[in-house]
């Protein structure tokens, strides 16, 4: 009995030692506060970044990554269960009237673009109401705009961005390359759209993407080559599924795809793509198609005659785009084709003075900030428009000419006590003759 009693205290002492051992480890953890993960209990090195709470709890990098992925998955499931609100419709005439405030001329392009945007809104509302139960499936119609530089293609896109209530982004096709080569993947286009939608996938999936300079990815040669056309035909092939509609894995912060990087799945079936390009020299393809000689017994009066001075871009067709270097698969995914004509003198005069952001209004506002009322004599606008046509710079060249003309005034007038200044035609001729344009012309 005495031996058993002696053993019991010994047992108690042993258990107490174990308990004290636990207590020592606990006190040791307190002493090492900030060095042990409160979630998994792993010891953290002094150089490893951690997330620390207000009560002293910390998370290691692995636990923080697991928590981030868990909450991202919950957020996506929540957004998938939410019903998307109907988009307020704007009629095509209302959209065109808005575009008229910023873009001069180009009525054909504005009408087609207005109808495309209106149908995009209407299609999304139709899909939201029927939820796939309709017998008729409405497909989207992507748009391709063809026109020389300085005609308002990018301005049309920026003006649409002011009006739309859906995510909108502008992408440049010149930086895109085939997957695995230096440059950007085509998925970076969706990364920009995702950023414009504040990383709301459902909102991004009903947005609009404007792809500029798509003619720069034309096939470099009609003949097959032993080398890969990574910035031409390779990019066109990579864009096919994106334009038609697919579930694409997108790096949310942009950049190249990486096997260990987090990806966001974006469905492009409801994204409207608007592509544009100058297609310099495509008029030759149109002219050769329209003015080809007959073969066989077809009557000459059945052939379409086109005047030499007639604007050829209005006759642009898919076969002309194919001859220029676009592959047939890409042309088929851009079914709506419209054109923008080069601006004449009357249109350039309107660009100078009429739009809300007209160049003349911008310069007058700049001088007004310095207390100077700027005015232009009769004939100045016409002379500047003639020079823009002569240099073949389009509406974009108007600013270059104005900068050359107004350069000395913007340098001198802020330091002088002048309340009003009149720009004469002689002043414009004198200063434009000193500019780079005439030097290049005379060289």
Order of alpha helices (4+ residues) and beta strands (2+ residues): alpha-beta-beta-alpha-alpha-alpha-beta-alpha-beta-alpha-alpha-beta-alpha-beta-beta-beta-alpha-alpha-alpha-beta-alpha-alpha-beta-alpha-alpha-beta-alpha-alpha
